[in-house]
Amino acid sequence: MILLLDGAHDAPTNMARDAELLDRAASRGLRETVLRLFTFSPPGITLGRAQDPGRELDLAALARQGIRWAVRPTGGRAIWHEEEWTFSLVTRLGPGGWAGSSDAAYERTGRLLAQALQGLGVPATLAPGSARGPGTPREKTGAAPPCFASTARHELVLEGRKLAGIAQRFSHGALLQQGSILIGDAHTRLADFVPAADREALRRELAAASATAAHWLGEDRSLSRLHEALARLLPATIASGGILEAG
């Protein structure tokens, strides 16, 4: 495995980098599993690939405030990216890959992240959850519930609430997983930029359904802490962002 500490980028750049890795794995130009760790700067929003931005986002409000947003290569629902550790994992499925199936990959990735967080003192566990799916909209014409409003099987929970969401996409034998681990409460800012009859109620719902690792991490919430915890668990090659320019 290649463990890549890739730093901070805006939403379109982060999604483009993951799409590039998936394309390279699908064309067999990338044979090793890559686990990329990154953050968002400036903060922004991503949507699942099946979502309609015009239905899911208040595009006028985003434009007024200069908020960058992008559609993810994977599924899932809307996320505000700030005060989080974000990751993507790209692999070939089957012998020599991360797992033999997409379901097995979900579980293996979730267990790896839970173990890394536990090593940092965060008592994260895997959610038993329900069968994974895109979720239903609040109303027939409304936006789908945000990602952190519900939990699916093999995602991470902390004291019974959602700590990390994971979405994935399978393409020509290659798998991309993307996920966000909450280390603060800023994800509730999503309520300011989605169509909602009562944004304060949505903000409260997001806060009540989710958990953050802030209490256990203390003042040092740098992404390098997750990188170091994973490096202790994995037989990994440490790489730089240059892998994405390697072609």
C-alpha positions as CSV (number, residue, x, y, z in Angstrom):
1,M,0.0,0.0,0.0
2,I,1.0,3.6,-0.7
3,L,0.1,5.9,2.2
4,L,-0.1,9.5,0.9
5,L,-0.3,12.6,3.1
6,D,-1.6,15.0,0.5
7,G,-2.3,18.1,2.5
8,A,-5.0,20.7,1.8
9,H,-6.8,21.6,-1.4
10,D,-10.1,23.1,-2.4
11,A,-13.2,20.9,-3.1
12,P,-12.8,20.7,-7.0
13,T,-9.1,19.8,-6.7
14,N,-9.6,17.1,-4.1
15,M,-12.4,15.5,-6.1
16,A,-10.3,15.7,-9.3
17,R,-7.3,14.0,-7.6
18,D,-9.5,11.1,-6.4
19,A,-11.0,10.8,-9.9
20,E,-7.6,10.7,-11.4
21,L,-6.5,7.9,-9.0
22,L,-9.6,5.9,-9.8
23,D,-9.1,6.3,-13.6
24,R,-5.5,5.1,-13.3
25,A,-6.5,2.1,-11.2
26,A,-9.3,1.2,-13.6
27,S,-6.8,1.3,-16.6
28,R,-4.3,-0.7,-14.6
29,G,-1.9,2.2,-14.6
30,L,-1.9,2.2,-10.8
31,R,-1.4,-1.3,-9.4
32,E,-0.9,-0.6,-5.7
33,T,-3.6,0.3,-3.2
34,V,-3.3,4.1,-2.4
35,L,-4.7,5.6,0.8
36,R,-4.7,9.3,0.4
37,L,-5.2,11.6,3.5
38,F,-6.2,15.2,2.9
39,T,-8.2,18.2,4.1
40,F,-10.1,21.0,2.5
41,S,-8.8,24.6,2.2
42,P,-10.8,26.7,1.9
43,P,-13.8,24.8,3.5
44,G,-16.3,23.6,0.9
45,I,-19.1,21.2,0.1
46,T,-19.2,17.9,-1.9
47,L,-22.3,16.0,-3.2
48,G,-22.7,12.4,-4.1
49,R,-22.4,11.8,-7.9
50,A,-26.1,11.0,-8.3
51,Q,-27.2,14.2,-6.6
52,D,-28.5,17.3,-8.5
53,P,-26.7,20.4,-7.3
54,G,-29.7,22.6,-8.2
55,R,-31.9,20.6,-5.9
56,E,-29.5,19.9,-3.1
57,L,-27.7,23.3,-2.7
58,D,-28.6,26.9,-2.4
59,L,-26.3,27.8,-5.3
60,A,-27.0,31.5,-5.0
61,A,-25.9,31.6,-1.4
62,L,-22.8,29.7,-2.2
63,A,-21.9,32.1,-5.0
64,R,-22.5,35.2,-2.8
65,Q,-20.0,33.8,-0.2
66,G,-17.5,32.4,-2.7
67,I,-17.9,28.8,-1.3
68,R,-16.3,26.2,-3.5
69,W,-18.2,22.9,-4.1
70,A,-17.9,19.8,-6.2
71,V,-19.6,16.5,-7.0
72,R,-17.8,13.5,-5.7
73,P,-16.8,10.5,-7.9
74,T,-18.6,8.3,-5.3
75,G,-22.2,8.2,-4.0
76,G,-23.6,9.4,-0.8
77,R,-25.0,12.8,0.2
78,A,-24.1,16.4,0.9
79,I,-21.1,17.1,3.3
80,W,-19.6,20.4,4.5
81,H,-15.8,19.8,4.7
82,E,-14.2,21.6,7.6
83,E,-12.7,20.4,10.9
84,E,-12.3,16.9,9.6
85,W,-9.8,14.3,8.5
86,T,-10.6,13.2,4.9
87,F,-9.4,10.1,3.2
88,S,-9.7,8.2,-0.1
89,L,-8.7,4.7,-0.8
90,V,-8.1,3.4,-4.4
91,T,-7.5,-0.3,-5.1
92,R,-8.1,-3.2,-7.5
93,L,-10.5,-5.7,-6.1
94,G,-9.6,-9.4,-6.1
95,P,-6.3,-11.2,-5.4
96,G,-3.6,-8.8,-4.4
97,G,-6.1,-5.9,-3.9
98,W,-7.5,-4.4,-0.7
99,A,-10.4,-6.9,-0.6
100,G,-12.2,-9.4,-2.8
101,S,-15.5,-7.5,-2.9
102,S,-16.9,-4.0,-2.3
103,D,-18.7,-5.1,0.9
104,A,-15.5,-6.6,2.2
105,A,-13.6,-3.5,1.4
106,Y,-16.1,-1.4,3.3
107,E,-15.6,-3.5,6.4
108,R,-11.8,-3.7,6.1
109,T,-11.5,0.1,5.7
110,G,-13.8,0.8,8.6
111,R,-11.9,-1.6,10.9
112,L,-8.6,0.0,9.9
113,L,-9.7,3.5,10.6
114,A,-11.4,2.4,13.9
115,Q,-8.1,0.8,15.0
116,A,-6.1,3.9,14.0
117,L,-8.4,6.2,15.9
118,Q,-8.4,3.9,19.0
119,G,-4.6,4.2,18.9
120,L,-5.1,7.9,19.3
121,G,-7.4,7.5,22.2
122,V,-10.7,7.9,20.3
123,P,-13.1,5.1,21.1
124,A,-14.5,4.7,17.6
125,T,-16.3,1.5,16.6
126,L,-17.9,0.1,13.4
127,A,-21.6,0.7,13.1
128,P,-23.9,-2.3,12.8
129,G,-26.1,0.0,10.7
130,S,-28.6,-0.9,8.0
131,A,-28.1,-1.8,4.4
132,R,-26.4,1.0,2.6
133,G,-28.3,3.3,0.2
134,P,-28.7,6.8,-1.0
135,G,-31.4,7.6,1.5
136,T,-34.8,9.1,0.8
137,P,-35.5,12.8,0.4
138,R,-37.2,14.8,3.1
139,E,-40.0,15.6,0.7
140,K,-40.8,14.4,-2.8
141,T,-39.4,17.7,-4.1
142,G,-36.8,18.3,-1.4
143,A,-33.2,17.6,-0.8
144,A,-31.9,14.3,0.5
145,P,-30.9,14.2,4.2
146,P,-27.2,15.2,4.6
147,C,-24.6,12.5,5.0
148,F,-24.1,13.0,8.7
149,A,-27.8,12.7,9.4
150,S,-27.8,8.9,9.2
151,T,-25.4,6.0,9.6
152,A,-24.8,2.9,7.4
153,R,-23.2,-0.4,8.1
154,H,-19.4,-0.3,8.4
155,E,-19.2,3.4,9.0
156,L,-17.7,4.7,12.2
157,V,-19.6,5.6,15.3
158,L,-18.6,7.2,18.6
159,E,-20.8,6.8,21.6
160,G,-23.7,5.8,19.4
161,R,-23.5,8.7,16.9
162,K,-21.9,8.9,13.5
163,L,-18.2,9.9,13.4
164,A,-17.3,9.0,9.8
165,G,-19.1,8.4,6.6
166,I,-17.8,6.3,3.7
167,A,-19.0,6.2,0.1
168,Q,-17.6,4.2,-2.8
169,R,-17.6,3.7,-6.5
170,F,-16.6,0.6,-8.5
171,S,-15.2,1.0,-12.1
172,H,-13.6,-1.7,-14.3
173,G,-12.3,-3.7,-11.4
174,A,-11.1,-0.7,-9.5
175,L,-12.6,0.7,-6.3
176,L,-12.6,4.2,-4.9
177,Q,-13.7,4.8,-1.3
178,Q,-14.0,8.4,0.1
179,G,-14.7,9.3,3.7
180,S,-14.7,12.1,6.3
181,I,-13.9,11.8,10.0
182,L,-15.3,14.6,12.1
183,I,-12.8,16.3,14.4
184,G,-15.0,19.4,15.1
185,D,-18.5,20.7,14.8
186,A,-18.1,22.8,11.6
187,H,-20.0,20.2,9.5
188,T,-23.2,21.7,10.7
189,R,-22.6,24.8,8.5
190,L,-24.1,22.7,5.7
191,A,-27.5,23.9,7.0
192,D,-26.7,27.4,5.7
193,F,-26.3,26.2,2.1
194,V,-29.1,23.6,1.5
195,P,-32.7,24.2,0.8
196,A,-34.5,23.8,4.1
197,A,-37.7,25.2,5.6
198,D,-36.0,25.4,9.0
199,R,-32.2,25.6,8.8
200,E,-31.8,25.8,12.6
201,A,-33.7,22.6,13.0
202,L,-31.5,21.0,10.4
203,R,-28.4,22.2,12.2
204,R,-29.6,20.7,15.4
205,E,-30.4,17.5,13.7
206,L,-26.9,17.2,12.3
207,A,-25.4,18.0,15.7
208,A,-27.5,15.4,17.4
209,A,-26.9,12.6,14.9
210,S,-23.1,13.0,14.7
211,A,-20.1,12.9,17.0
212,T,-16.7,14.4,16.8
213,A,-13.2,13.3,18.0
214,A,-12.3,16.7,19.4
215,H,-12.6,15.8,23.0
216,W,-10.2,12.8,22.7
217,L,-7.7,14.5,20.4
218,G,-7.1,17.6,22.5
219,E,-5.5,20.6,20.9
220,D,-3.4,18.8,18.3
221,R,-5.8,17.9,15.5
222,S,-3.2,17.9,12.7
223,L,-3.7,15.4,9.9
224,S,-0.2,14.0,10.5
225,R,-1.5,12.3,13.7
226,L,-3.8,10.1,11.6
227,H,-1.0,9.5,9.1
228,E,1.3,8.4,11.9
229,A,-1.4,6.1,13.4
230,L,-2.1,4.4,10.1
231,A,1.6,4.1,9.3
232,R,2.0,2.1,12.5
233,L,-0.7,-0.4,11.4
234,L,0.1,-0.8,7.7
235,P,3.0,-2.3,5.7
236,A,2.9,0.9,3.7
237,T,5.2,3.0,1.5
238,I,5.1,6.6,2.5
239,A,4.5,8.8,-0.6
240,S,4.2,12.5,-1.4
241,G,1.6,14.2,-3.6
242,G,3.9,13.8,-6.6
243,I,2.3,10.3,-7.1
244,L,-0.6,12.2,-8.6
245,E,1.6,13.8,-11.2
246,A,3.4,10.6,-12.1
247,G,1.0,9.8,-15.0
